[in-house]
């Protein structure tokens, strides 16, 4: 048997004394590198990677869709005519251009509406109606206009359009009004002479200082007064046209706006003539009010 050399004997002796597999290596260069392993993530990082935490940022697509009231100046496709609308607590008024195309009626939460023009009806127009749908999320209108021309001829048109602009902001808006009848008109007014609460809409435009007033919730049937305002004097003068053409029966409303400071809401005071369509007579009243919602 061949004997080993002294070097081989020393190697075998070292091997016999070396620690086995899984033990720390004898030489540092042979140890496992940290880069080659997978470290356990700290607890906070592990929680974030496992799911999404609540966010303070709301994404519009996940929130409720907007629902715009039918209020403002609207454009009509393929037509230069503007449509002026004011919605107040389920009641709606619309001017298609200007009087006598002044419509009042109701609108539902779903945007379905049905309006009529009393002045045209009193003038013999068989059908004076606006009906259809207002898309609240898109502020778009889809209406059928059944009415009469100024000469009394029937007309039917489809109106499609959308929101164009807000009213002049200084004094436009919804006002809480206090009315008191001062002249019963020889028995025309049969209600109380005590002050009565009402809700009106004032719409001012920059188009030749035109304005109109929607007496949505009132001591009489809702109607529209149209006319002009003088912004420098803060005064206005409007008429309710009882028929399609001006007449001596037309009612009037005159008043004055005021504002104590930029931090105070606008107020309004004035006098008006109220036409009672059921009794076909008029009476007088004074009013005052404060704006409770702008534009």
C-alpha positions as CSV (number, residue, x, y, z in Angstrom):
1,X,0.0,0.0,0.0
2,X,1.3,3.3,-1.0
3,X,1.7,5.8,1.7
4,X,0.5,9.3,1.2
5,X,2.7,12.3,1.1
6,X,3.0,14.7,4.1
7,X,0.9,17.3,2.2
8,X,-2.0,15.0,1.5
9,X,-1.9,13.8,5.1
10,X,-2.3,17.4,6.2
11,X,-5.2,18.1,3.8
12,X,-7.1,15.0,5.0
13,X,-6.5,16.1,8.6
14,X,-8.0,19.6,7.9
15,X,-10.9,18.1,6.1
16,X,-11.6,15.8,9.0
17,X,-11.6,18.8,11.4
18,X,-13.7,21.1,9.1
19,X,-17.4,21.8,10.0
20,X,-20.1,20.0,7.9
21,X,-22.6,21.4,5.4
22,X,-24.9,24.1,6.6
23,X,-22.3,25.3,9.1
24,X,-20.6,28.7,8.8
25,X,-17.8,28.5,6.1
26,X,-14.2,28.3,7.2
27,X,-13.2,31.0,4.7
28,X,-15.2,34.4,4.5
29,X,-14.9,34.4,0.7
30,X,-17.0,31.3,0.5
31,X,-19.9,32.6,2.6
32,X,-23.4,33.3,1.1
33,X,-23.8,36.8,-0.3
34,X,-26.7,38.8,1.0
35,X,-27.6,39.9,-2.5
36,X,-28.4,36.3,-3.5
37,X,-31.0,35.9,-0.8
38,X,-34.6,37.3,-0.2
39,X,-34.9,39.5,2.7
40,X,-38.1,39.7,4.8
41,X,-39.9,43.1,4.2
42,X,-40.5,45.3,7.2
43,X,-44.1,45.0,8.5
44,X,-45.4,48.4,7.2
45,X,-44.1,47.6,3.7
46,X,-45.6,44.2,3.8
47,X,-49.0,45.6,4.7
48,X,-49.0,48.2,1.8
49,X,-47.9,45.6,-0.7
50,X,-50.8,43.3,0.4
51,X,-53.5,45.8,-0.6
52,X,-54.7,49.4,-1.1
53,X,-55.0,51.7,1.9
54,X,-57.9,54.2,2.1
55,X,-57.3,57.4,0.0
56,X,-58.3,60.9,0.9
57,X,-58.6,61.7,-2.9
58,X,-62.0,61.1,-4.3
59,X,-62.2,60.1,-8.0
60,X,-65.1,61.8,-9.7
61,X,-66.0,58.6,-11.7
62,X,-66.8,56.9,-8.4
63,X,-68.8,59.7,-6.9
64,X,-72.4,60.7,-7.6
65,X,-73.0,62.3,-11.0
66,X,-73.7,66.0,-11.1
67,X,-77.3,67.2,-11.3
68,X,-77.5,70.8,-12.6
69,X,-80.8,72.7,-12.2
70,X,-82.5,74.0,-15.3
71,X,-81.3,77.6,-14.7
72,X,-79.3,79.9,-17.0
73,X,-78.9,80.9,-20.6
74,X,-79.1,78.1,-23.1
75,X,-78.2,77.9,-26.8
76,X,-80.3,76.1,-29.3
77,X,-78.7,74.1,-32.1
78,X,-78.9,75.7,-35.6
79,X,-80.8,78.7,-34.1
80,X,-79.7,82.1,-32.9
81,X,-82.5,82.2,-30.4
82,X,-81.5,82.0,-26.8
83,X,-83.5,80.2,-24.1
84,X,-83.6,81.7,-20.6
85,X,-84.6,79.3,-17.8
86,X,-85.2,79.4,-14.0
87,X,-86.0,76.4,-11.9
88,X,-87.2,76.9,-8.3
89,X,-88.4,74.0,-6.1
90,X,-90.0,72.0,-8.9
91,X,-91.4,75.0,-10.8
92,X,-89.9,76.1,-14.0
93,X,-90.1,79.2,-16.3
94,X,-88.6,79.5,-19.7
95,X,-88.4,82.4,-22.2
96,X,-87.9,81.2,-25.7
97,X,-86.2,84.4,-27.0
98,X,-88.6,86.9,-25.4
99,X,-92.2,87.5,-24.6
100,X,-94.8,86.4,-25.7
101,X,-93.0,83.1,-25.7
102,X,-93.0,83.0,-21.9
103,X,-93.7,79.5,-20.5
104,X,-94.3,78.4,-16.9
105,X,-95.0,75.0,-15.4
106,X,-93.3,72.1,-13.5
107,X,-90.2,70.0,-13.8
108,X,-89.5,66.7,-12.0
109,X,-86.3,65.4,-10.4
110,X,-85.9,63.2,-13.5
111,X,-85.9,66.3,-15.7
112,X,-89.2,65.7,-17.4
113,X,-91.1,69.0,-17.8
114,X,-94.4,70.4,-19.0
115,X,-94.9,74.2,-19.5
116,X,-97.5,76.4,-21.1
117,X,-97.7,80.1,-22.2
118,X,-100.7,81.7,-20.6
119,X,-100.4,84.9,-22.6
120,X,-100.5,83.0,-25.9
121,X,-103.4,80.8,-24.7
122,X,-105.4,83.9,-23.7
123,X,-104.8,85.3,-27.2
124,X,-106.3,82.3,-28.9
125,X,-103.3,80.0,-29.5
126,X,-104.8,76.5,-29.3
127,X,-101.5,74.9,-28.2
128,X,-98.8,76.9,-26.5
129,X,-96.6,74.3,-24.8
130,X,-93.1,73.3,-24.1
131,X,-92.6,69.6,-23.2
132,X,-89.7,67.2,-23.1
133,X,-86.7,66.4,-21.1
134,X,-83.7,68.2,-19.5
135,X,-80.6,66.1,-19.0
136,X,-79.4,67.3,-15.6
137,X,-76.0,65.6,-15.7
138,X,-75.1,67.2,-19.1
139,X,-77.1,70.4,-18.7
140,X,-78.7,69.6,-22.1
141,X,-82.3,70.1,-23.3
142,X,-84.5,68.0,-25.6
143,X,-87.8,69.8,-26.0
144,X,-90.8,70.0,-28.3
145,X,-92.1,73.5,-28.8
146,X,-95.7,73.6,-29.9
147,X,-97.0,77.2,-30.2
148,X,-98.2,79.9,-32.6
149,X,-96.5,82.6,-34.6
150,X,-97.2,86.3,-33.8
151,X,-99.8,86.1,-36.6
152,X,-101.5,83.2,-34.9
153,X,-100.4,80.4,-37.2
154,X,-99.5,77.0,-35.5
155,X,-95.8,76.1,-35.3
156,X,-94.0,73.0,-34.0
157,X,-90.3,72.8,-33.5
158,X,-87.8,70.5,-31.9
159,X,-85.3,72.3,-29.6
160,X,-82.0,70.7,-28.9
161,X,-79.3,72.6,-27.0
162,X,-77.2,73.1,-23.9
163,X,-76.0,75.4,-21.2
164,X,-74.3,78.6,-22.5
165,X,-73.9,81.1,-19.7
166,X,-75.0,82.2,-16.2
167,X,-77.1,85.2,-15.6
168,X,-75.5,88.5,-14.6
169,X,-74.3,87.7,-11.1
170,X,-74.7,91.0,-9.2
171,X,-78.4,90.6,-8.3
172,X,-79.6,87.5,-10.1
173,X,-80.8,84.6,-8.0
174,X,-83.6,83.2,-5.9
175,X,-85.2,85.6,-3.4
176,X,-87.3,85.0,-0.3
177,X,-90.1,87.5,-0.7
178,X,-92.6,89.1,1.7
179,X,-95.7,90.4,0.0
180,X,-98.5,92.5,1.4
181,X,-101.6,93.4,-0.6
182,X,-102.2,97.1,-0.4
183,X,-105.1,97.5,-2.9
184,X,-107.6,94.6,-3.1
185,X,-108.9,96.0,-6.4
186,X,-112.6,96.4,-5.6
187,X,-112.8,92.9,-4.3
188,X,-110.5,91.2,-6.8
189,X,-108.2,89.9,-4.0
190,X,-110.1,87.7,-1.5
191,X,-107.1,86.5,0.6
192,X,-105.5,87.8,3.7
193,X,-104.1,91.3,3.8
194,X,-101.4,90.2,6.2
195,X,-97.8,89.8,4.9
196,X,-97.3,86.5,3.0
197,X,-94.1,84.6,2.1
198,X,-93.2,83.8,-1.5
199,X,-90.2,82.6,-3.5
200,X,-89.2,84.4,-6.8
201,X,-86.4,84.2,-9.2
202,X,-84.7,87.4,-10.6
203,X,-82.8,86.9,-13.9
204,X,-80.6,89.8,-15.2
205,X,-78.7,89.5,-18.5
206,X,-76.1,91.7,-20.1
207,X,-78.2,91.7,-23.4
208,X,-79.5,95.3,-23.5
209,X,-79.9,95.1,-19.7
210,X,-82.9,92.8,-20.2
211,X,-84.3,91.0,-17.1
212,X,-87.3,89.0,-16.1
213,X,-88.8,87.8,-12.9
214,X,-90.3,84.4,-12.2
215,X,-92.9,84.4,-9.4
216,X,-92.6,80.7,-8.9
217,X,-94.2,80.3,-5.5
218,X,-96.5,83.3,-5.0
219,X,-99.9,84.6,-3.8
220,X,-101.1,84.1,-7.4
221,X,-100.4,81.7,-10.2
222,X,-96.8,81.7,-11.3
223,X,-96.0,84.1,-14.1
224,X,-93.2,86.1,-15.7
225,X,-92.5,89.8,-15.6
226,X,-90.1,91.0,-18.3
227,X,-88.4,94.3,-18.8
228,X,-85.2,96.2,-18.1
229,X,-82.9,97.2,-15.3
230,X,-80.6,100.1,-14.7
231,X,-77.5,98.7,-12.9
232,X,-76.1,102.1,-12.0
233,X,-79.3,103.1,-10.3
234,X,-80.1,99.5,-9.1
235,X,-83.6,99.9,-10.3
236,X,-85.9,97.9,-12.7
237,X,-89.2,98.1,-14.5
238,X,-91.0,95.1,-15.8
239,X,-94.4,94.0,-17.3
240,X,-96.5,90.9,-17.2
241,X,-98.0,90.7,-20.7
242,X,-101.5,89.3,-20.2
243,X,-102.0,88.7,-24.0
244,X,-99.6,88.1,-26.8
245,X,-99.5,91.8,-27.6
246,X,-99.2,94.7,-25.1
247,X,-102.5,95.9,-23.6
248,X,-104.0,98.0,-20.9
249,X,-104.5,94.9,-18.9
250,X,-100.8,94.2,-18.5
251,X,-99.5,94.0,-14.9
252,X,-96.4,95.9,-13.8
253,X,-93.6,95.4,-11.3
254,X,-91.1,98.1,-10.4
255,X,-88.4,98.0,-7.7
256,X,-85.0,98.7,-6.3
257,X,-82.1,96.5,-5.5
258,X,-79.7,97.2,-2.6
259,X,-76.7,95.7,-0.9
260,X,-75.3,96.9,2.5
261,X,-71.8,95.4,1.9
262,X,-70.0,92.8,-0.2
263,X,-70.5,90.4,2.7
264,X,-74.3,90.9,2.8
265,X,-76.8,89.3,0.4
266,X,-78.7,91.7,-2.0
267,X,-82.2,92.8,-1.1
268,X,-85.1,94.1,-3.2
269,X,-88.1,96.2,-2.6
270,X,-90.9,97.4,-4.9
271,X,-94.5,97.4,-5.9
272,X,-96.5,95.3,-8.4
273,X,-99.8,94.8,-10.0
274,X,-101.1,91.2,-9.8
275,X,-103.4,89.8,-12.4
276,X,-105.8,87.1,-11.3
277,X,-106.4,84.8,-14.4
278,X,-109.3,83.0,-12.7
279,X,-111.3,86.2,-11.8
280,X,-109.9,88.3,-14.7
281,X,-109.0,91.3,-12.5
282,X,-106.0,92.9,-10.9
283,X,-104.9,94.1,-7.5
284,X,-101.9,95.9,-6.0
285,X,-99.2,94.9,-3.6
286,X,-95.8,95.9,-2.2
287,X,-93.0,93.5,-1.6
288,X,-89.5,93.2,-0.1
289,X,-87.0,90.3,-0.1
290,X,-83.5,89.0,0.3
291,X,-81.5,86.7,-1.9
292,X,-81.1,83.2,-0.6
293,X,-79.3,81.6,-3.6
294,X,-77.2,83.3,-6.2
295,X,-77.3,82.9,-10.0
